[in-house]
Amino acid sequence: MTKEEDMDNDKARSIVAAGKAHGQGGVIRLLLAYCAGREPDPRAWLTHIQGLAERKT
């Protein structure tokens, strides 16, 4: 895993944790905010986030 992938995974975990703290829809709102500045194709990042969220539960 590259350093950039490591940073992406850390960011994804923090988005999931922060989103859960903000209640229903929190992960999606934070995801969209992050994607607006980082990811040209939000669907790729959404898939990554969903995978992390599923592994956590």
ABEGO torsion letter per residue (X at the ends): XBAAAAAAAAAAAAAAAAAAAAEBGAAAAAAAAAAAAABABAAAAAAAAAAAAAAAX
